[in-house]
Amino acid sequence: MTEDDFINYYIVPDSAVDDFQSYLYQEEVGYDVSMYKDEVKKAIKANMAQQLFGDNTYQKILKSDDAMLQKVLELYHNPKQ
């Protein structure tokens, strides 16, 4: 799997969040992540990407829905002529 394939197509399964929740209970953290399932999935995916592809991919995933950053990148890649 390429970096782009991972970013665009890999979906963290719900079971990964469930396993993380089980880990928290086992460690007696007492925190319920069910309200933050999408954020936890993004964090898991970003950390997996960091291990597989490096820090830049980690940041790409974490910042993927940052509207201001997306606009800056758009302006950078498509400057007015």
C-alpha positions as CSV (number, residue, x, y, z in Angstrom):
1,M,0.0,0.0,0.0
2,T,1.4,3.4,-1.0
3,E,1.2,6.5,1.3
4,D,-1.5,8.0,-0.9
5,D,-3.5,4.8,-0.8
6,F,-3.2,4.7,3.0
7,I,-4.3,8.3,3.3
8,N,-7.2,8.1,0.9
9,Y,-8.5,4.6,1.3
10,Y,-7.6,3.1,4.7
11,I,-10.4,3.2,7.2
12,V,-9.8,2.4,10.8
13,P,-12.3,-0.2,11.9
14,D,-14.7,0.4,14.8
15,S,-13.1,-2.6,16.5
16,A,-9.9,-0.6,16.9
17,V,-11.7,2.1,18.8
18,D,-13.4,-0.6,20.9
19,D,-10.0,-2.2,21.6
20,F,-8.7,1.2,22.7
21,Q,-11.6,1.7,25.0
22,S,-11.0,-1.8,26.5
23,Y,-7.4,-0.8,27.0
24,L,-8.4,2.4,28.9
25,Y,-10.7,0.4,31.2
26,Q,-8.0,-2.2,31.8
27,E,-5.6,0.5,32.8
28,E,-8.3,2.1,35.0
29,V,-8.3,5.3,33.1
30,G,-12.0,5.6,33.3
31,Y,-12.5,7.6,30.2
32,D,-15.3,6.9,27.7
33,V,-14.2,7.6,24.1
34,S,-17.6,6.8,22.5
35,M,-18.5,10.4,22.0
36,Y,-15.2,11.0,20.2
37,K,-15.1,7.9,17.9
38,D,-14.1,9.9,14.8
39,E,-11.4,11.8,16.5
40,V,-10.0,8.5,18.0
41,K,-10.1,6.9,14.6
42,K,-8.1,9.8,13.1
43,A,-5.6,9.7,15.9
44,I,-5.1,5.9,15.4
45,K,-4.8,6.3,11.6
46,A,-2.3,9.2,12.0
47,N,-0.2,7.2,14.4
48,M,-0.2,4.2,12.1
49,A,0.8,6.4,9.2
50,Q,3.7,7.8,11.3
51,Q,5.0,4.3,11.9
52,L,4.6,3.3,8.2
53,F,5.5,6.5,6.3
54,G,6.9,9.1,8.7
55,D,6.1,12.3,10.4
56,N,4.9,14.2,7.3
57,T,2.1,11.6,6.7
58,Y,1.2,11.8,10.3
59,Q,0.7,15.6,10.0
60,K,-1.2,15.2,6.7
61,I,-3.8,13.0,8.3
62,L,-4.1,15.1,11.5
63,K,-4.5,18.3,9.5
64,S,-6.7,16.9,6.7
65,D,-9.8,18.8,7.8
66,D,-8.1,22.0,8.9
67,A,-10.0,24.5,6.7
68,M,-7.4,27.3,7.1
69,L,-4.5,25.0,6.2
70,Q,-6.3,23.7,3.2
71,K,-6.9,27.2,1.9
72,V,-3.2,28.1,2.4
73,L,-2.2,25.0,0.5
74,E,-4.7,25.8,-2.3
75,L,-3.3,29.3,-2.6
76,Y,0.3,28.0,-2.5
77,H,-0.3,25.5,-5.3
78,N,-2.5,27.8,-7.4
79,P,-1.1,31.3,-7.2
80,K,-2.9,34.1,-9.0
81,Q,-1.2,34.9,-12.2
